[in-house]
Amino acid sequence: MYITFLLGLIAAVAILRGSRATGALFALLTIAAIGGLLIHHMTDRLPIGL
């Protein structure tokens, strides 16, 4: 989950510095990472070790 924070932070800094294309690219990478993590955790088996 730290990767999503890092990508979002890079996107925000890039947008604030005036580089809209780079900010948009990192924003899309953030969305893709969140989607990938969501799919990964939805399809993962529950690790129940009781």
PDB file of all heavy atoms in Angstrom:
ATOM      1  N   MET A   1       0.817  -1.202   0.000  1.00  0.00           N
ATOM      2  CA  MET A   1       0.000   0.000   0.000  1.00  0.00           C
ATOM      3  C   MET A   1       0.856   1.259   0.000  1.00  0.00           C
ATOM      4  O   MET A   1       0.373   2.311  -0.367  1.00  0.00           O
ATOM      5  CB  MET A   1      -0.931   0.001   1.209  1.00  0.00           C
ATOM      6  CG  MET A   1      -2.075  -1.002   1.113  1.00  0.00           C
ATOM      7  SD  MET A   1      -3.082  -0.844  -0.363  1.00  0.00           S
ATOM      8  CE  MET A   1      -3.924   0.675  -0.045  1.00  0.00           C
ATOM      9  N   TYR A   2       2.101   1.144   0.417  1.00  0.00           N
ATOM     10  CA  TYR A   2       2.954   2.335   0.407  1.00  0.00           C
ATOM     11  C   TYR A   2       3.240   2.802  -1.015  1.00  0.00           C
ATOM     12  O   TYR A   2       3.476   3.981  -1.239  1.00  0.00           O
ATOM     13  CB  TYR A   2       4.261   2.066   1.149  1.00  0.00           C
ATOM     14  CG  TYR A   2       4.058   1.887   2.626  1.00  0.00           C
ATOM     15  CD1 TYR A   2       4.320   0.674   3.242  1.00  0.00           C
ATOM     16  CD2 TYR A   2       3.577   2.932   3.404  1.00  0.00           C
ATOM     17  CE1 TYR A   2       4.129   0.512   4.600  1.00  0.00           C
ATOM     18  CE2 TYR A   2       3.382   2.774   4.757  1.00  0.00           C
ATOM     19  CZ  TYR A   2       3.657   1.563   5.351  1.00  0.00           C
ATOM     20  OH  TYR A   2       3.455   1.405   6.689  1.00  0.00           O
ATOM     21  N   ILE A   3       3.210   1.864  -1.968  1.00  0.00           N
ATOM     22  CA  ILE A   3       3.468   2.249  -3.354  1.00  0.00           C
ATOM     23  C   ILE A   3       2.381   3.174  -3.876  1.00  0.00           C
ATOM     24  O   ILE A   3       2.654   4.081  -4.657  1.00  0.00           O
ATOM     25  CB  ILE A   3       3.645   0.995  -4.250  1.00  0.00           C
ATOM     26  CG1 ILE A   3       4.188   1.369  -5.625  1.00  0.00           C
ATOM     27  CG2 ILE A   3       2.349   0.241  -4.417  1.00  0.00           C
ATOM     28  CD1 ILE A   3       5.615   1.789  -5.606  1.00  0.00           C
ATOM     29  N   THR A   4       1.140   2.977  -3.424  1.00  0.00           N
ATOM     30  CA  THR A   4       0.070   3.862  -3.879  1.00  0.00           C
ATOM     31  C   THR A   4       0.255   5.271  -3.313  1.00  0.00           C
ATOM     32  O   THR A   4       0.016   6.252  -4.013  1.00  0.00           O
ATOM     33  CB  THR A   4      -1.311   3.313  -3.488  1.00  0.00           C
ATOM     34  OG1 THR A   4      -1.384   3.181  -2.076  1.00  0.00           O
ATOM     35  CG2 THR A   4      -1.569   1.973  -4.128  1.00  0.00           C
ATOM     36  N   PHE A   5       0.697   5.356  -2.057  1.00  0.00           N
ATOM     37  CA  PHE A   5       0.968   6.664  -1.478  1.00  0.00           C
ATOM     38  C   PHE A   5       2.110   7.352  -2.215  1.00  0.00           C
ATOM     39  O   PHE A   5       2.038   8.543  -2.525  1.00  0.00           O
ATOM     40  CB  PHE A   5       1.302   6.533   0.009  1.00  0.00           C
ATOM     41  CG  PHE A   5       1.737   7.831   0.638  1.00  0.00           C
ATOM     42  CD1 PHE A   5       0.800   8.813   0.919  1.00  0.00           C
ATOM     43  CD2 PHE A   5       3.064   8.069   0.920  1.00  0.00           C
ATOM     44  CE1 PHE A   5       1.180  10.014   1.490  1.00  0.00           C
ATOM     45  CE2 PHE A   5       3.464   9.258   1.483  1.00  0.00           C
ATOM     46  CZ  PHE A   5       2.524  10.243   1.767  1.00  0.00           C
ATOM     47  N   LEU A   6       3.162   6.612  -2.515  1.00  0.00           N
ATOM     48  CA  LEU A   6       4.313   7.179  -3.208  1.00  0.00           C
ATOM     49  C   LEU A   6       3.931   7.653  -4.613  1.00  0.00           C
ATOM     50  O   LEU A   6       4.305   8.756  -5.021  1.00  0.00           O
ATOM     51  CB  LEU A   6       5.437   6.152  -3.280  1.00  0.00           C
ATOM     52  CG  LEU A   6       6.701   6.593  -3.993  1.00  0.00           C
ATOM     53  CD1 LEU A   6       7.357   7.734  -3.236  1.00  0.00           C
ATOM     54  CD2 LEU A   6       7.650   5.435  -4.142  1.00  0.00           C
ATOM     55  N   LEU A   7       3.194   6.841  -5.354  1.00  0.00           N
ATOM     56  CA  LEU A   7       2.786   7.237  -6.698  1.00  0.00           C
ATOM     57  C   LEU A   7       1.852   8.442  -6.669  1.00  0.00           C
ATOM     58  O   LEU A   7       1.959   9.343  -7.503  1.00  0.00           O
ATOM     59  CB  LEU A   7       2.105   6.063  -7.408  1.00  0.00           C
ATOM     60  CG  LEU A   7       3.015   4.918  -7.827  1.00  0.00           C
ATOM     61  CD1 LEU A   7       2.183   3.755  -8.349  1.00  0.00           C
ATOM     62  CD2 LEU A   7       4.009   5.373  -8.865  1.00  0.00           C
ATOM     63  N   GLY A   8       0.934   8.465  -5.702  1.00  0.00           N
ATOM     64  CA  GLY A   8       0.042   9.615  -5.566  1.00  0.00           C
ATOM     65  C   GLY A   8       0.795  10.883  -5.196  1.00  0.00           C
ATOM     66  O   GLY A   8       0.497  11.974  -5.687  1.00  0.00           O
ATOM     67  N   LEU A   9       1.796  10.743  -4.332  1.00  0.00           N
ATOM     68  CA  LEU A   9       2.612  11.892  -3.940  1.00  0.00           C
ATOM     69  C   LEU A   9       3.413  12.426  -5.121  1.00  0.00           C
ATOM     70  O   LEU A   9       3.482  13.641  -5.337  1.00  0.00           O
ATOM     71  CB  LEU A   9       3.545  11.493  -2.802  1.00  0.00           C
ATOM     72  CG  LEU A   9       4.442  12.589  -2.246  1.00  0.00           C
ATOM     73  CD1 LEU A   9       3.593  13.652  -1.560  1.00  0.00           C
ATOM     74  CD2 LEU A   9       5.454  11.997  -1.275  1.00  0.00           C
ATOM     75  N   ILE A  10       3.983  11.528  -5.908  1.00  0.00           N
ATOM     76  CA  ILE A  10       4.733  11.950  -7.090  1.00  0.00           C
ATOM     77  C   ILE A  10       3.802  12.645  -8.077  1.00  0.00           C
ATOM     78  O   ILE A  10       4.162  13.667  -8.673  1.00  0.00           O
ATOM     79  CB  ILE A  10       5.440  10.746  -7.738  1.00  0.00           C
ATOM     80  CG1 ILE A  10       6.559  10.241  -6.831  1.00  0.00           C
ATOM     81  CG2 ILE A  10       6.003  11.109  -9.103  1.00  0.00           C
ATOM     82  CD1 ILE A  10       7.166   8.941  -7.292  1.00  0.00           C
ATOM     83  N   ALA A  11       2.591  12.112  -8.248  1.00  0.00           N
ATOM     84  CA  ALA A  11       1.624  12.735  -9.150  1.00  0.00           C
ATOM     85  C   ALA A  11       1.254  14.133  -8.672  1.00  0.00           C
ATOM     86  O   ALA A  11       1.205  15.075  -9.469  1.00  0.00           O
ATOM     87  CB  ALA A  11       0.378  11.862  -9.268  1.00  0.00           C
ATOM     88  N   ALA A  12       1.006  14.284  -7.380  1.00  0.00           N
ATOM     89  CA  ALA A  12       0.624  15.595  -6.844  1.00  0.00           C
ATOM     90  C   ALA A  12       1.749  16.603  -6.988  1.00  0.00           C
ATOM     91  O   ALA A  12       1.523  17.753  -7.391  1.00  0.00           O
ATOM     92  CB  ALA A  12       0.221  15.451  -5.382  1.00  0.00           C
ATOM     93  N   VAL A  13       2.972  16.182  -6.690  1.00  0.00           N
ATOM     94  CA  VAL A  13       4.115  17.093  -6.806  1.00  0.00           C
ATOM     95  C   VAL A  13       4.339  17.478  -8.263  1.00  0.00           C
ATOM     96  O   VAL A  13       4.617  18.642  -8.573  1.00  0.00           O
ATOM     97  CB  VAL A  13       5.372  16.455  -6.186  1.00  0.00           C
ATOM     98  CG1 VAL A  13       6.624  17.237  -6.519  1.00  0.00           C
ATOM     99  CG2 VAL A  13       5.207  16.341  -4.679  1.00  0.00           C
ATOM    100  N   ALA A  14       4.211  16.517  -9.175  1.00  0.00           N
ATOM    101  CA  ALA A  14       4.403  16.814 -10.593  1.00  0.00           C
ATOM    102  C   ALA A  14       3.350  17.797 -11.097  1.00  0.00           C
ATOM    103  O   ALA A  14       3.665  18.714 -11.861  1.00  0.00           O
ATOM    104  CB  ALA A  14       4.366  15.529 -11.409  1.00  0.00           C
ATOM    105  N   ILE A  15       2.115  17.627 -10.666  1.00  0.00           N
ATOM    106  CA  ILE A  15       1.051  18.540 -11.091  1.00  0.00           C
ATOM    107  C   ILE A  15       1.278  19.930 -10.514  1.00  0.00           C
ATOM    108  O   ILE A  15       1.117  20.937 -11.210  1.00  0.00           O
ATOM    109  CB  ILE A  15      -0.328  17.978 -10.703  1.00  0.00           C
ATOM    110  CG1 ILE A  15      -0.642  16.744 -11.542  1.00  0.00           C
ATOM    111  CG2 ILE A  15      -1.417  19.023 -10.878  1.00  0.00           C
ATOM    112  CD1 ILE A  15      -1.852  15.968 -11.079  1.00  0.00           C
ATOM    113  N   LEU A  16       1.680  20.000  -9.245  1.00  0.00           N
ATOM    114  CA  LEU A  16       1.919  21.303  -8.623  1.00  0.00           C
ATOM    115  C   LEU A  16       3.125  22.026  -9.223  1.00  0.00           C
ATOM    116  O   LEU A  16       3.166  23.257  -9.213  1.00  0.00           O
ATOM    117  CB  LEU A  16       2.102  21.132  -7.113  1.00  0.00           C
ATOM    118  CG  LEU A  16       0.841  20.771  -6.340  1.00  0.00           C
ATOM    119  CD1 LEU A  16       1.176  20.509  -4.882  1.00  0.00           C
ATOM    120  CD2 LEU A  16      -0.195  21.877  -6.460  1.00  0.00           C
ATOM    121  N   ARG A  17       4.084  21.277  -9.746  1.00  0.00           N
ATOM    122  CA  ARG A  17       5.256  21.905 -10.365  1.00  0.00           C
ATOM    123  C   ARG A  17       4.988  22.307 -11.802  1.00  0.00           C
ATOM    124  O   ARG A  17       5.849  22.906 -12.441  1.00  0.00           O
ATOM    125  CB  ARG A  17       6.443  20.964 -10.311  1.00  0.00           C
ATOM    126  CG  ARG A  17       6.907  20.719  -8.890  1.00  0.00           C
ATOM    127  CD  ARG A  17       8.138  19.924  -8.865  1.00  0.00           C
ATOM    128  NE  ARG A  17       9.265  20.878  -8.825  1.00  0.00           N
ATOM    129  CZ  ARG A  17      10.522  20.516  -8.802  1.00  0.00           C
ATOM    130  NH1 ARG A  17      10.840  19.245  -8.845  1.00  0.00           N
ATOM    131  NH2 ARG A  17      11.467  21.419  -8.754  1.00  0.00           N
ATOM    132  N   GLY A  18       3.820  21.959 -12.352  1.00  0.00           N
ATOM    133  CA  GLY A  18       3.451  22.390 -13.697  1.00  0.00           C
ATOM    134  C   GLY A  18       3.592  21.335 -14.775  1.00  0.00           C
ATOM    135  O   GLY A  18       3.337  21.613 -15.937  1.00  0.00           O
ATOM    136  N   SER A  19       3.988  20.146 -14.417  1.00  0.00           N
ATOM    137  CA  SER A  19       4.140  19.079 -15.401  1.00  0.00           C
ATOM    138  C   SER A  19       2.870  18.228 -15.409  1.00  0.00           C
ATOM    139  O   SER A  19       2.775  17.210 -14.721  1.00  0.00           O
ATOM    140  CB  SER A  19       5.361  18.232 -15.055  1.00  0.00           C
ATOM    141  OG  SER A  19       5.493  17.183 -15.976  1.00  0.00           O
ATOM    142  N   ARG A  20       1.907  18.671 -16.194  1.00  0.00           N
ATOM    143  CA  ARG A  20       0.608  17.994 -16.189  1.00  0.00           C
ATOM    144  C   ARG A  20       0.665  16.588 -16.767  1.00  0.00           C
ATOM    145  O   ARG A  20      -0.012  15.688 -16.277  1.00  0.00           O
ATOM    146  CB  ARG A  20      -0.406  18.811 -16.971  1.00  0.00           C
ATOM    147  CG  ARG A  20      -0.966  19.951 -16.180  1.00  0.00           C
ATOM    148  CD  ARG A  20      -2.144  20.530 -16.891  1.00  0.00           C
ATOM    149  NE  ARG A  20      -1.771  21.813 -17.472  1.00  0.00           N
ATOM    150  CZ  ARG A  20      -2.472  22.432 -18.390  1.00  0.00           C
ATOM    151  NH1 ARG A  20      -3.573  21.913 -18.830  1.00  0.00           N
ATOM    152  NH2 ARG A  20      -2.075  23.578 -18.861  1.00  0.00           N
ATOM    153  N   ALA A  21       1.443  16.398 -17.812  1.00  0.00           N
ATOM    154  CA  ALA A  21       1.509  15.075 -18.455  1.00  0.00           C
ATOM    155  C   ALA A  21       2.110  14.037 -17.503  1.00  0.00           C
ATOM    156  O   ALA A  21       1.592  12.920 -17.383  1.00  0.00           O
ATOM    157  CB  ALA A  21       2.318  15.156 -19.740  1.00  0.00           C
ATOM    158  N   THR A  22       3.190  14.405 -16.830  1.00  0.00           N
ATOM    159  CA  THR A  22       3.803  13.477 -15.881  1.00  0.00           C
ATOM    160  C   THR A  22       2.875  13.208 -14.707  1.00  0.00           C
ATOM    161  O   THR A  22       2.765  12.072 -14.245  1.00  0.00           O
ATOM    162  CB  THR A  22       5.139  14.058 -15.378  1.00  0.00           C
ATOM    163  OG1 THR A  22       5.961  14.367 -16.494  1.00  0.00           O
ATOM    164  CG2 THR A  22       5.851  13.080 -14.471  1.00  0.00           C
ATOM    165  N   GLY A  23       2.198  14.252 -14.225  1.00  0.00           N
ATOM    166  CA  GLY A  23       1.248  14.075 -13.130  1.00  0.00           C
ATOM    167  C   GLY A  23       0.104  13.165 -13.510  1.00  0.00           C
ATOM    168  O   GLY A  23      -0.312  12.306 -12.726  1.00  0.00           O
ATOM    169  N   ALA A  24      -0.406  13.340 -14.729  1.00  0.00           N
ATOM    170  CA  ALA A  24      -1.505  12.488 -15.196  1.00  0.00           C
ATOM    171  C   ALA A  24      -1.036  11.040 -15.345  1.00  0.00           C
ATOM    172  O   ALA A  24      -1.776  10.107 -15.013  1.00  0.00           O
ATOM    173  CB  ALA A  24      -2.049  13.005 -16.515  1.00  0.00           C
ATOM    174  N   LEU A  25       0.193  10.860 -15.823  1.00  0.00           N
ATOM    175  CA  LEU A  25       0.731   9.510 -15.963  1.00  0.00           C
ATOM    176  C   LEU A  25       0.843   8.820 -14.607  1.00  0.00           C
ATOM    177  O   LEU A  25       0.418   7.670 -14.452  1.00  0.00           O
ATOM    178  CB  LEU A  25       2.109   9.557 -16.631  1.00  0.00           C
ATOM    179  CG  LEU A  25       2.842   8.224 -16.728  1.00  0.00           C
ATOM    180  CD1 LEU A  25       2.130   7.297 -17.704  1.00  0.00           C
ATOM    181  CD2 LEU A  25       4.275   8.447 -17.125  1.00  0.00           C
ATOM    182  N   PHE A  26       1.383   9.523 -13.622  1.00  0.00           N
ATOM    183  CA  PHE A  26       1.522   8.921 -12.296  1.00  0.00           C
ATOM    184  C   PHE A  26       0.165   8.745 -11.621  1.00  0.00           C
ATOM    185  O   PHE A  26      -0.026   7.816 -10.837  1.00  0.00           O
ATOM    186  CB  PHE A  26       2.478   9.733 -11.426  1.00  0.00           C
ATOM    187  CG  PHE A  26       3.914   9.388 -11.655  1.00  0.00           C
ATOM    188  CD1 PHE A  26       4.698  10.153 -12.492  1.00  0.00           C
ATOM    189  CD2 PHE A  26       4.468   8.268 -11.059  1.00  0.00           C
ATOM    190  CE1 PHE A  26       6.014   9.833 -12.719  1.00  0.00           C
ATOM    191  CE2 PHE A  26       5.784   7.928 -11.275  1.00  0.00           C
ATOM    192  CZ  PHE A  26       6.567   8.714 -12.121  1.00  0.00           C
ATOM    193  N   ALA A  27      -0.797   9.606 -11.911  1.00  0.00           N
ATOM    194  CA  ALA A  27      -2.143   9.421 -11.371  1.00  0.00           C
ATOM    195  C   ALA A  27      -2.772   8.144 -11.939  1.00  0.00           C
ATOM    196  O   ALA A  27      -3.406   7.376 -11.206  1.00  0.00           O
ATOM    197  CB  ALA A  27      -3.010  10.631 -11.683  1.00  0.00           C
ATOM    198  N   LEU A  28      -2.586   7.908 -13.234  1.00  0.00           N
ATOM    199  CA  LEU A  28      -3.108   6.681 -13.832  1.00  0.00           C
ATOM    200  C   LEU A  28      -2.387   5.450 -13.299  1.00  0.00           C
ATOM    201  O   LEU A  28      -3.012   4.401 -13.095  1.00  0.00           O
ATOM    202  CB  LEU A  28      -2.994   6.744 -15.354  1.00  0.00           C
ATOM    203  CG  LEU A  28      -3.955   7.722 -16.036  1.00  0.00           C
ATOM    204  CD1 LEU A  28      -3.653   7.798 -17.527  1.00  0.00           C
ATOM    205  CD2 LEU A  28      -5.396   7.307 -15.805  1.00  0.00           C
ATOM    206  N   LEU A  29      -1.075   5.574 -13.055  1.00  0.00           N
ATOM    207  CA  LEU A  29      -0.347   4.457 -12.451  1.00  0.00           C
ATOM    208  C   LEU A  29      -0.848   4.178 -11.032  1.00  0.00           C
ATOM    209  O   LEU A  29      -0.919   3.016 -10.615  1.00  0.00           O
ATOM    210  CB  LEU A  29       1.154   4.753 -12.421  1.00  0.00           C
ATOM    211  CG  LEU A  29       1.896   4.610 -13.744  1.00  0.00           C
ATOM    212  CD1 LEU A  29       3.331   5.097 -13.595  1.00  0.00           C
ATOM    213  CD2 LEU A  29       1.857   3.187 -14.224  1.00  0.00           C
ATOM    214  N   THR A  30      -1.195   5.227 -10.302  1.00  0.00           N
ATOM    215  CA  THR A  30      -1.750   5.046  -8.958  1.00  0.00           C
ATOM    216  C   THR A  30      -3.072   4.294  -9.013  1.00  0.00           C
ATOM    217  O   THR A  30      -3.306   3.356  -8.242  1.00  0.00           O
ATOM    218  CB  THR A  30      -1.954   6.409  -8.272  1.00  0.00           C
ATOM    219  OG1 THR A  30      -0.725   7.117  -8.278  1.00  0.00           O
ATOM    220  CG2 THR A  30      -2.456   6.246  -6.861  1.00  0.00           C
ATOM    221  N   ILE A  31      -3.932   4.689  -9.943  1.00  0.00           N
ATOM    222  CA  ILE A  31      -5.230   4.015 -10.094  1.00  0.00           C
ATOM    223  C   ILE A  31      -5.037   2.557 -10.497  1.00  0.00           C
ATOM    224  O   ILE A  31      -5.722   1.663  -9.984  1.00  0.00           O
ATOM    225  CB  ILE A  31      -6.099   4.769 -11.110  1.00  0.00           C
ATOM    226  CG1 ILE A  31      -6.469   6.138 -10.546  1.00  0.00           C
ATOM    227  CG2 ILE A  31      -7.340   3.972 -11.459  1.00  0.00           C
ATOM    228  CD1 ILE A  31      -7.101   7.066 -11.549  1.00  0.00           C
ATOM    229  N   ALA A  32      -4.087   2.297 -11.393  1.00  0.00           N
ATOM    230  CA  ALA A  32      -3.818   0.918 -11.817  1.00  0.00           C
ATOM    231  C   ALA A  32      -3.272   0.085 -10.661  1.00  0.00           C
ATOM    232  O   ALA A  32      -3.634  -1.092 -10.511  1.00  0.00           O
ATOM    233  CB  ALA A  32      -2.834   0.913 -12.981  1.00  0.00           C
ATOM    234  N   ALA A  33      -2.415   0.680  -9.834  1.00  0.00           N
ATOM    235  CA  ALA A  33      -1.869  -0.053  -8.679  1.00  0.00           C
ATOM    236  C   ALA A  33      -2.961  -0.373  -7.676  1.00  0.00           C
ATOM    237  O   ALA A  33      -3.006  -1.482  -7.128  1.00  0.00           O
ATOM    238  CB  ALA A  33      -0.755   0.759  -8.019  1.00  0.00           C
ATOM    239  N   ILE A  34      -3.854   0.580  -7.418  1.00  0.00           N
ATOM    240  CA  ILE A  34      -4.971   0.332  -6.497  1.00  0.00           C
ATOM    241  C   ILE A  34      -5.880  -0.767  -7.048  1.00  0.00           C
ATOM    242  O   ILE A  34      -6.302  -1.660  -6.317  1.00  0.00           O
ATOM    243  CB  ILE A  34      -5.749   1.631  -6.230  1.00  0.00           C
ATOM    244  CG1 ILE A  34      -4.895   2.591  -5.412  1.00  0.00           C
ATOM    245  CG2 ILE A  34      -7.059   1.342  -5.501  1.00  0.00           C
ATOM    246  CD1 ILE A  34      -5.501   3.977  -5.268  1.00  0.00           C
ATOM    247  N   GLY A  35      -6.162  -0.709  -8.338  1.00  0.00           N
ATOM    248  CA  GLY A  35      -6.994  -1.745  -8.955  1.00  0.00           C
ATOM    249  C   GLY A  35      -6.336  -3.113  -8.900  1.00  0.00           C
ATOM    250  O   GLY A  35      -6.992  -4.116  -8.632  1.00  0.00           O
ATOM    251  N   GLY A  36      -5.034  -3.156  -9.162  1.00  0.00           N
ATOM    252  CA  GLY A  36      -4.315  -4.425  -9.094  1.00  0.00           C
ATOM    253  C   GLY A  36      -4.301  -5.005  -7.696  1.00  0.00           C
ATOM    254  O   GLY A  36      -4.477  -6.209  -7.509  1.00  0.00           O
ATOM    255  N   LEU A  37      -4.075  -4.150  -6.704  1.00  0.00           N
ATOM    256  CA  LEU A  37      -4.097  -4.626  -5.320  1.00  0.00           C
ATOM    257  C   LEU A  37      -5.489  -5.097  -4.916  1.00  0.00           C
ATOM    258  O   LEU A  37      -5.627  -6.097  -4.198  1.00  0.00           O
ATOM    259  CB  LEU A  37      -3.629  -3.514  -4.374  1.00  0.00           C
ATOM    260  CG  LEU A  37      -2.129  -3.250  -4.370  1.00  0.00           C
ATOM    261  CD1 LEU A  37      -1.837  -1.975  -3.592  1.00  0.00           C
ATOM    262  CD2 LEU A  37      -1.390  -4.419  -3.771  1.00  0.00           C
ATOM    263  N   LEU A  38      -6.513  -4.402  -5.381  1.00  0.00           N
ATOM    264  CA  LEU A  38      -7.888  -4.799  -5.068  1.00  0.00           C
ATOM    265  C   LEU A  38      -8.201  -6.170  -5.659  1.00  0.00           C
ATOM    266  O   LEU A  38      -8.733  -7.046  -4.965  1.00  0.00           O
ATOM    267  CB  LEU A  38      -8.876  -3.760  -5.594  1.00  0.00           C
ATOM    268  CG  LEU A  38     -10.343  -4.035  -5.352  1.00  0.00           C
ATOM    269  CD1 LEU A  38     -10.645  -4.024  -3.857  1.00  0.00           C
ATOM    270  CD2 LEU A  38     -11.205  -3.030  -6.075  1.00  0.00           C
ATOM    271  N   ILE A  39      -7.848  -6.369  -6.917  1.00  0.00           N
ATOM    272  CA  ILE A  39      -8.092  -7.667  -7.555  1.00  0.00           C
ATOM    273  C   ILE A  39      -7.280  -8.761  -6.871  1.00  0.00           C
ATOM    274  O   ILE A  39      -7.769  -9.869  -6.636  1.00  0.00           O
ATOM    275  CB  ILE A  39      -7.773  -7.585  -9.055  1.00  0.00           C
ATOM    276  CG1 ILE A  39      -8.812  -6.715  -9.754  1.00  0.00           C
ATOM    277  CG2 ILE A  39      -7.724  -8.969  -9.687  1.00  0.00           C
ATOM    278  CD1 ILE A  39      -8.492  -6.400 -11.182  1.00  0.00           C
ATOM    279  N   HIS A  40      -6.023  -8.443  -6.528  1.00  0.00           N
ATOM    280  CA  HIS A  40      -5.172  -9.428  -5.858  1.00  0.00           C
ATOM    281  C   HIS A  40      -5.770  -9.856  -4.516  1.00  0.00           C
ATOM    282  O   HIS A  40      -5.818 -11.049  -4.201  1.00  0.00           O
ATOM    283  CB  HIS A  40      -3.781  -8.855  -5.654  1.00  0.00           C
ATOM    284  CG  HIS A  40      -2.917  -9.665  -4.755  1.00  0.00           C
ATOM    285  ND1 HIS A  40      -2.425 -10.900  -5.119  1.00  0.00           N
ATOM    286  CD2 HIS A  40      -2.472  -9.451  -3.495  1.00  0.00           C
ATOM    287  CE1 HIS A  40      -1.713 -11.390  -4.128  1.00  0.00           C
ATOM    288  NE2 HIS A  40      -1.719 -10.532  -3.122  1.00  0.00           N
ATOM    289  N   HIS A  41      -6.250  -8.908  -3.745  1.00  0.00           N
ATOM    290  CA  HIS A  41      -6.784  -9.250  -2.421  1.00  0.00           C
ATOM    291  C   HIS A  41      -8.178  -9.868  -2.498  1.00  0.00           C
ATOM    292  O   HIS A  41      -8.553 -10.621  -1.613  1.00  0.00           O
ATOM    293  CB  HIS A  41      -6.808  -8.014  -1.524  1.00  0.00           C
ATOM    294  CG  HIS A  41      -5.456  -7.612  -1.059  1.00  0.00           C
ATOM    295  ND1 HIS A  41      -4.695  -8.384  -0.205  1.00  0.00           N
ATOM    296  CD2 HIS A  41      -4.691  -6.526  -1.334  1.00  0.00           C
ATOM    297  CE1 HIS A  41      -3.549  -7.803   0.012  1.00  0.00           C
ATOM    298  NE2 HIS A  41      -3.512  -6.668  -0.661  1.00  0.00           N
ATOM    299  N   MET A  42      -8.923  -9.569  -3.552  1.00  0.00           N
ATOM    300  CA  MET A  42     -10.252 -10.185  -3.696  1.00  0.00           C
ATOM    301  C   MET A  42     -10.158 -11.641  -4.123  1.00  0.00           C
ATOM    302  O   MET A  42     -11.031 -12.445  -3.791  1.00  0.00           O
ATOM    303  CB  MET A  42     -11.085  -9.406  -4.724  1.00  0.00           C
ATOM    304  CG  MET A  42     -11.633  -8.103  -4.193  1.00  0.00           C
ATOM    305  SD  MET A  42     -12.490  -7.146  -5.453  1.00  0.00           S
ATOM    306  CE  MET A  42     -13.615  -8.329  -6.126  1.00  0.00           C
ATOM    307  N   THR A  43      -9.099 -11.989  -4.878  1.00  0.00           N
ATOM    308  CA  THR A  43      -9.001 -13.342  -5.383  1.00  0.00           C
ATOM    309  C   THR A  43      -8.046 -14.212  -4.583  1.00  0.00           C
ATOM    310  O   THR A  43      -7.853 -15.381  -4.906  1.00  0.00           O
ATOM    311  CB  THR A  43      -8.511 -13.318  -6.852  1.00  0.00           C
ATOM    312  OG1 THR A  43      -7.265 -12.654  -6.918  1.00  0.00           O
ATOM    313  CG2 THR A  43      -9.516 -12.594  -7.735  1.00  0.00           C
ATOM    314  N   ASP A  44      -7.456 -13.668  -3.539  1.00  0.00           N
ATOM    315  CA  ASP A  44      -6.515 -14.405  -2.705  1.00  0.00           C
ATOM    316  C   ASP A  44      -7.270 -15.291  -1.722  1.00  0.00           C
ATOM    317  O   ASP A  44      -8.322 -14.916  -1.219  1.00  0.00           O
ATOM    318  CB  ASP A  44      -5.627 -13.414  -1.935  1.00  0.00           C
ATOM    319  CG  ASP A  44      -4.372 -14.047  -1.428  1.00  0.00           C
ATOM    320  OD1 ASP A  44      -4.044 -15.158  -1.884  1.00  0.00           O
ATOM    321  OD2 ASP A  44      -3.711 -13.428  -0.574  1.00  0.00           O
ATOM    322  N   ARG A  45      -6.734 -16.474  -1.485  1.00  0.00           N
ATOM    323  CA  ARG A  45      -7.355 -17.349  -0.480  1.00  0.00           C
ATOM    324  C   ARG A  45      -7.107 -16.805   0.917  1.00  0.00           C
ATOM    325  O   ARG A  45      -6.073 -16.208   1.167  1.00  0.00           O
ATOM    326  CB  ARG A  45      -6.774 -18.750  -0.582  1.00  0.00           C
ATOM    327  CG  ARG A  45      -7.185 -19.481  -1.798  1.00  0.00           C
ATOM    328  CD  ARG A  45      -6.586 -20.876  -1.782  1.00  0.00           C
ATOM    329  NE  ARG A  45      -6.983 -21.590  -2.967  1.00  0.00           N
ATOM    330  CZ  ARG A  45      -7.586 -22.754  -2.947  1.00  0.00           C
ATOM    331  NH1 ARG A  45      -7.838 -23.344  -1.806  1.00  0.00           N
ATOM    332  NH2 ARG A  45      -7.926 -23.342  -4.076  1.00  0.00           N
ATOM    333  N   LEU A  46      -8.031 -17.039   1.806  1.00  0.00           N
ATOM    334  CA  LEU A  46      -7.875 -16.560   3.173  1.00  0.00           C
ATOM    335  C   LEU A  46      -6.842 -17.406   3.908  1.00  0.00           C
ATOM    336  O   LEU A  46      -6.977 -18.634   3.969  1.00  0.00           O
ATOM    337  CB  LEU A  46      -9.210 -16.628   3.906  1.00  0.00           C
ATOM    338  CG  LEU A  46     -10.267 -15.633   3.462  1.00  0.00           C
ATOM    339  CD1 LEU A  46     -11.567 -15.895   4.210  1.00  0.00           C
ATOM    340  CD2 LEU A  46      -9.813 -14.217   3.716  1.00  0.00           C
ATOM    341  N   PRO A  47      -5.820 -16.791   4.469  1.00  0.00           N
ATOM    342  CA  PRO A  47      -4.794 -17.553   5.182  1.00  0.00           C
ATOM    343  C   PRO A  47      -5.225 -17.828   6.623  1.00  0.00           C
ATOM    344  O   PRO A  47      -4.810 -17.178   7.561  1.00  0.00           O
ATOM    345  CB  PRO A  47      -3.570 -16.646   5.136  1.00  0.00           C
ATOM    346  CG  PRO A  47      -4.142 -15.279   5.082  1.00  0.00           C
ATOM    347  CD  PRO A  47      -5.440 -15.387   4.324  1.00  0.00           C
ATOM    348  N   ILE A  48      -6.085 -18.838   6.775  1.00  0.00           N
ATOM    349  CA  ILE A  48      -6.576 -19.190   8.108  1.00  0.00           C
ATOM    350  C   ILE A  48      -5.726 -20.336   8.624  1.00  0.00           C
ATOM    351  O   ILE A  48      -5.728 -21.439   8.091  1.00  0.00           O
ATOM    352  CB  ILE A  48      -8.066 -19.592   8.063  1.00  0.00           C
ATOM    353  CG1 ILE A  48      -8.901 -18.434   7.540  1.00  0.00           C
ATOM    354  CG2 ILE A  48      -8.534 -20.046   9.430  1.00  0.00           C
ATOM    355  CD1 ILE A  48     -10.353 -18.787   7.311  1.00  0.00           C
ATOM    356  N   GLY A  49      -4.966 -20.066   9.678  1.00  0.00           N
ATOM    357  CA  GLY A  49      -4.093 -21.082  10.230  1.00  0.00           C
ATOM    358  C   GLY A  49      -4.480 -21.408  11.674  1.00  0.00           C
ATOM    359  O   GLY A  49      -3.668 -21.280  12.571  1.00  0.00           O
ATOM    360  N   LEU A  50      -5.718 -21.815  11.886  1.00  0.00           N
ATOM    361  CA  LEU A  50      -6.163 -22.141  13.245  1.00  0.00           C
ATOM    362  C   LEU A  50      -5.964 -23.610  13.532  1.00  0.00           C
ATOM    363  O   LEU A  50      -6.248 -24.453  12.791  1.00  0.00           O
ATOM    364  CB  LEU A  50      -7.636 -21.777  13.437  1.00  0.00           C
ATOM    365  CG  LEU A  50      -7.957 -20.289  13.327  1.00  0.00           C
ATOM    366  CD1 LEU A  50      -9.446 -20.083  13.479  1.00  0.00           C
ATOM    367  CD2 LEU A  50      -7.222 -19.515  14.397  1.00  0.00           C
TER     368      LEU A  50
END
